[in-house]
Amino acid sequence: MSSAPVVLEVSDLKKHFPIRGGLLGTPVGHVYAVDGVSFSIRRGETLSLVGESGCGKSTVGKSVLRLFPLTSGQVVLDGKRIDDMPASSLRMLRRKIQVVFQDPFSSLNPRMRVRDVIAEPIINFGLAKDRADLDRRVAHALDTVRLPTDAAGRWPHEFSGGQRQRIGIARALAAEPDIIVCDEAVSALDVSVKAQIVNLMQDLQKELGLAMLFISHDLAIVEHMTHRVAVMYLGKIVEVADKRSLFGAPRHPYTEALLSAVPVPDPTAKRDRIVLQGDVPSPIRPPSGCRFHTRCPYVMDRCRKEEPVLTPDATGHLAACHLHDLPASQNPLNKAGPTAFRAA
Ligand code: SF4
């Protein structure tokens, strides 16, 4: 995995939305939705971006897709900078980076037959040599997502939620992308259907060697399907590690609290739930120092003044927390972590 080429590299990405007020709509402040986020994804790898709603994870996805201009930072796709690419040059970007949205009911045009839904990106990007090649590609895309060929002649409303999400994935794959952004792609589905779609995506990733940015608030799903995890809080990444390391021994108090809320599959396993006090602060006025200090059960004086930086341990597990500057015996994160994950 580590020798695979990097497909997507994001450096110090910021997206601040202006807030306008008064009759003239003059800027009166900013929503600091994403405030200095960096990560990379290699071919064949899934990186999951997790955190509570409003933490900025979907804004990262939309920034990478260039759905709006960035405030600052760099996004490099297949070795080419795309953050400063003019709109007229974004065509090839749209092919290489595809998206699967959360809601399979509204993301498909109800007036287009499935065949036309899947054919659209193939035609737009000039991928088919002729009509026969177009038909072959549509049939292949349906087959790839395990839908029958006769699905092509039917309408989106004739399918269940899970089948519609398969159609959405087929449409994304038809563009022959290098990376797929899945924005809460299974959140709207029933539990059993969710598992089927997650298994399908895992299989496809292995078969096709795709890179995947999986944006989700559902850690149980993330644990099942990801290689690495980046945890976001209030516009910043606070922890990044491979799945086993992060779920087994979280190095940030916020991650520890998130994991404590994940249902344990083994009823004999014991885990104490950590209930965070207070609400997530406003991204308009983020707290000073560590942004998590208003809710952190281990807050120290230093945390209110000094912002911690993402720092790796000996294994490369990154965390932004002052606790790691304490002697190991005084670091409360070194106590036994979430039992179920430690056993994994
Ligand atoms: Fe908590 Fe301080 Fe670590 Fe922030 S830096 S997570 S407030 S202990």
Boltz pocket constraint, residues with backbone or C-beta under 6 A from the ligand:
constraints:
  - pocket:
      binder: B
      contacts: [[A, 252], [A, 253], [A, 254], [A, 290], [A, 291], [A, 292], [A, 293], [A, 294], [A, 296], [A, 297], [A, 298], [A, 299], [A, 300], [A, 303], [A, 306], [A, 308], [A, 320], [A, 321], [A, 322], [A, 323]]
      max_distance: 6.0
